[in-house]
Amino acid sequence: MKKIAFARIAQETNALSPVDTVLHDFESAHYLAGDELRRAVTDGPEVKGFFKRAELAGFVREVRRVAEPVPVLSAWASSGGPLAKDCFETLEARLVEGLRAAGPVDGVYLCLHGAMGVRGIADPETRFIRAARSVVGGAPIVVSHDLHGNLTRARVEAADAIVGYQTNPHRDHVRTGRKAGELMRAMLFDGLVPHVAWRSLPLILGGGKTIDFLSPMRAVFRRMRAAEKREVLTASTFMVHPWNADPALGWATYAIGRDADAVADELAEMCWERRLEQPPEFPSASEAIAQARSARIRRKLGCVMMADASDVVTAGAPGDSTHLLRALIEEGSGMLAYAAVRDPHAVATLWPRDKGDVVAMSIGGTLDPARSRPLPVRGTLVSKHDREGFGRTCVLAVEDVRIVITEGPAMVMRPSFYTEVGLDPWRADIVMVKNFFPFLMFFLPYNRKTLFVRTHGATDFDAAFALPFDGPVYPRDEVADWRPRDHARRHPEAPADAMRPSGT
């Protein structure tokens, strides 16, 4: 029986964050190997606290009928700053060691986010693929990516096949793993030699809200699914994480199959047409609080969700911004608000105190002091908790705001972030999240009005304009045609006038 190894090493990097991602961030969030990983992908939960089933479970379910799936490792960390070099090298070494320990295998599936960054190492996920290749030789390597991944020429050449999510907010993790399994099975048993085509656009922001079931991106997602029924085996559109420091950053399209070139080209044209529809303008903190105050009936029926769009932890921001928190305390009088901030030093100060103690201290603004400053508060310690994934956590009542202060990443996207510390969203007027998309699904029972709030932070869209690129990119620069940059990225050795559709 053929053997197929599978592994996950995933983290989405915000190059603007000054807080390095270290090995502890992976090992404390999600790290499984060997038989423990095998049990997780067959019985669940695959990623405790997040997914009962995800990509690895989908892949294993697809291939186990015809081959033996061999677990290597699964390491996931919250979005954050670039990986420290020694963290990356340790994960790379463990991947290689795990593949060698698995013995001869006939294929490898790698679940990678696609937007990882490492201090001092370019294109780290391509290096993961090459590390696997150094062990398994010519055996097929199939890779899956989040649709915010960034394709590079080296990545496309290193992997036999790449498949991306087709939903935003993401809800097709299992299906993506299953599609990766279908490709692997076809290569091992049906003699498939993938014909791959891809296009790279000098575009980092576009498509409005980029939600798959809303205009303007709905037509692009529908076209991908239609193409998979009639023309190609897979089709993917990668809308990139705009705070990725790769110089060749840009939206990309990718397809495998007989008509891959035509499909990749058509999808690229569709994406380029949507570049003019930029993300919406977000209100300031003061404007958002005023809107929440006027939404009296909605607050009675549920709550107003405020997404701190400048400090989105699930997009790699540090989570210690005090801008929105300060406004809620100073301007939100009479409205019960739940908010979050990451501050390990504040937690260490509060941890020895007793419930009910009144404390005066500063919170937040310590991890990214260039973008936020500490906030002096006087409040009552409501409760203390030691939580998996968030570390030690303290709840502080300041005026009408209940502040959840975390030691680890303040990744607020599910109601459980608050309910686990005794805060009921039904009772709140305003609930802060630090997330762009998934909270829309998870908070659906409570949410009566959604406000994305801009202050100043590492996930401001225009903050990405300061990153180095390999040429003009839209919307930072005026770019009339996507094809010259695409040509230069895919065929750097060819003359500039030799632009021609071509698969890799």
NORHU-V841966 format. One record per run of one state. SS is the DSSP state (helix for helix, strand for strand, loop for the rest). FROM is the first residue (numbers start at 1). TO is the last residue. If there is no record, write none. Layout:
BEGIN
ss->[SS/SS]
from->[FROM/FROM]
to->[TO/TO]
END
This chain:
BEGIN
ss->[loop/strand/loop/strand/loop/strand/loop/helix/strand/helix/loop/strand/loop/strand/loop/helix/loop/strand/loop/strand/loop/strand/loop/helix/loop/strand/loop/strand/loop/strand/loop/helix/loop/strand/loop/helix/loop/strand/loop/helix/loop/strand/loop/strand/loop/helix/loop/strand/loop/strand/loop/helix/loop/strand/loop/helix/loop/helix/loop/strand/loop/helix/loop/helix/loop/strand/loop/helix/loop/strand/loop/strand/loop/strand/loop/strand/loop/helix/loop/helix/loop/strand/loop/helix/loop/strand/loop/helix/loop/strand/loop/helix/loop/strand/loop]
from->[1/2/11/13/14/21/22/23/30/34/44/47/48/51/52/55/64/67/77/80/81/83/84/85/102/107/113/118/119/121/122/124/137/140/146/153/159/161/165/173/190/196/201/203/204/218/231/234/239/252/257/260/277/283/284/285/295/296/302/303/309/313/316/323/332/337/343/344/352/358/364/375/388/391/399/401/407/416/420/425/428/430/434/439/443/447/454/461/467/474/475/483/491/503/504]
to->[1/10/12/13/20/21/22/29/33/43/46/47/50/51/54/63/66/76/79/80/82/83/84/101/106/112/117/118/120/121/123/136/139/145/152/158/160/164/172/189/195/200/202/203/217/230/233/238/251/256/259/276/282/283/284/294/295/301/302/308/312/315/322/331/336/342/343/351/357/363/374/387/390/398/400/406/415/419/424/427/429/433/438/442/446/453/460/466/473/474/482/490/502/503/504]
END
